[in-house]
Amino acid sequence: MIKIQKVQKLTCKTGLKKGIIKEDVFNRETALCKKLSQENKGKCGWGECKKCGVVPLLYKLRKGKLLEKPAEIAKVKNKTLK
């Protein structure tokens, strides 16, 4: 017999918590973003840094905060990539 479980509605905040990734992983990956952005004039193999979601995703997974407003995203990206 198959059990049917009630599935929680999935959103961007489902399971949101701090420390999903370790600090050293966060620091290494953001440093890599910064290095590639500077070396390649705002681009890497995944695309343009202005349009990229890697830094906000890393921030979400480490800090437990979802960045939704364009100004918030730009502030974190500028701080990380400069």
C-alpha positions in Angstrom: 0.0 0.0 0.0 1.3 3.5 -0.9 1.1 6.2 1.8 0.2 9.6 0.6 1.9 12.3 2.6 0.6 15.8 2.8 3.2 17.9 0.9 4.0 21.3 2.2 3.6 24.0 -0.4 7.0 24.7 -1.8 8.1 28.4 -1.8 11.4 30.2 -1.8 11.2 30.3 1.9 10.4 26.7 2.5 13.1 25.3 4.9 14.9 28.6 4.9 17.6 28.5 7.7 21.1 29.7 8.4 24.2 27.6 7.8 23.0 25.2 5.1 26.5 25.6 3.6 29.6 26.0 5.7 31.3 29.4 6.0 34.5 28.2 4.3 32.4 27.0 1.3 30.6 30.3 1.2 33.9 32.3 1.4 35.6 30.1 -1.2 32.7 30.3 -3.7 32.1 34.1 -3.3 35.9 34.6 -3.6 35.8 32.6 -6.9 32.9 34.8 -8.2 34.9 37.9 -7.3 38.1 36.7 -9.0 36.4 35.6 -12.2 34.3 38.8 -12.3 37.4 40.9 -12.1 39.5 38.8 -14.5 36.7 38.6 -17.1 35.2 42.1 -16.9 32.0 41.0 -15.1 31.5 37.6 -16.8 32.3 34.0 -16.2 31.4 30.7 -17.8 27.9 30.9 -16.4 27.1 34.4 -17.8 27.1 38.0 -16.7 27.5 38.8 -13.1 24.8 41.5 -13.2 22.2 38.9 -14.2 23.6 35.9 -12.2 21.9 34.3 -9.3 24.9 32.5 -7.7 25.8 35.2 -5.2 22.2 35.6 -3.9 21.8 31.8 -3.7 25.0 31.4 -1.8 23.9 34.2 0.5 20.5 32.5 1.1 22.2 29.2 1.9 24.8 30.6 4.3 22.9 33.6 5.9 19.4 32.1 5.8 18.0 35.3 4.2 16.2 35.5 1.0 17.1 38.5 -1.1 14.1 39.5 -3.2 14.3 43.3 -3.8 16.6 44.4 -6.7 18.3 46.9 -4.4 19.1 44.2 -1.8 20.5 41.9 -4.5 22.6 44.7 -6.1 24.0 45.7 -2.7 25.1 42.2 -1.8 26.5 41.6 -5.3 28.4 44.9 -5.3 29.8 44.1 -1.8 30.8 40.6 -2.8 32.2 41.3 -6.3 34.2 44.5 -5.5 
